[in-house]
Amino acid sequence: DSVFVHNLQGFDILNNDTAICEGTSVQINVDGSDEYTYTWTPATGVSNPNIKNPLLSPGATTIYTLTASHPGCNDSSELITINVEPNPTDIKLHAIPAAMCQYDTIVLHAIANPASFNFTYTWSPAGDLLYPGGPNNAYFGDTSVTIVVQASTPIGCTAKDSVRLSVYPGNFSSINTNDTGICPLGDSVQLIAGGGVSYTWSPAYGLSNTTIADPKANPQTTTEYLMIAKDIHGCADSQLVRVEAYPAAVIALPDSVNIYPGETYHIEPQTNCLYFSWFPPSGLSGTNISDPLADPEVRTRYFVTAITENGCKVSDSMDILVKETVMDMPNAFHPGNGPNNVFKPSKRGIAQLKSFNVYNRWGQKVFETTNIDKGWDGTFHDKAQPVGVYIYTIDAVTDSGKPFTRQGNVTLIR
């Protein structure tokens, strides 16, 4: 005869100690005979405490004991620990403030419950955030964006929250001015700012108003102005504009000059101007040059308007007085190469010579001419005459018909 003896060898829990997120389950796998009676303790969170392979869903970290029993055998037991990590709940992302001006910073603060758990925080997009992790951060970007923060446990229990950040542009202002150069003495430039709702200008020097968008500037020296504009959100933007004070136009003319018939006067003003306009044109060699020649027939007042390269203007005038022809005779001369080497009439203006004669002390004529521009060089028949006193006679008439007749002495000096 025979008998079958079955030897029960106990059991093994195939799962290792593990961790799960709160609210989830783990399937237990046990290798053991079905002849055992299995009991799980504690029974909390066990789908069926009297089966071999239940689902475990503890609400907190729990150490479970599985006991296998069989009549006539000693009980067998094994332990398994299920760590329960909390799901981050009620996570809130706070932005202080939620809107900012460009170039400012928004402070971010994430709060996840339970507050006692050391969650890991992940932020996105991370490019314009100050810190890579942690519950606190700061945004310094230039554009509006939605920031997302995720709180995580070591095994990946997660929760997210997001906030929309508004960034108001910081480069909204402008200064529209075609020309920022001015001439002194009453000239001004119109400054026109835009893009803001309020404006402040500094320095106040030379400005008609420091709190409007379009002040007039007339500084006497070159000045750089700072304009600060604010928009409807209170954001500030600044612009710089340089107002250049050009040198004043300068021109200096004599009040009057005298000329005689047949003469011209070269007008040469002291000036820093490049462009000129003379009036009246009569008697001038040119009306748009700086230094015309003037030969008016009668007394004339000339007016000039001069302009610098920067457009600054100045005006002046001068009188040219046309005198009657005058004549005179020298009382001595020195033949040779000097300035007084020929004896002839000195004149200013126009005159015609009828006769001009020179005699030595014996009454002998040593020179004669009817050409008013010729004179005696102190010779007679190509021979130098001795030093002494000579007698002359002259008969001439000016352009106005006034006669000039004279008889006198002249001394020849060597």
Disulfide bonds with the S-S distance in Angstrom:
Cys21-Cys157 1.86
Cys101-Cys235 1.89
Cys183-Cys312 1.84
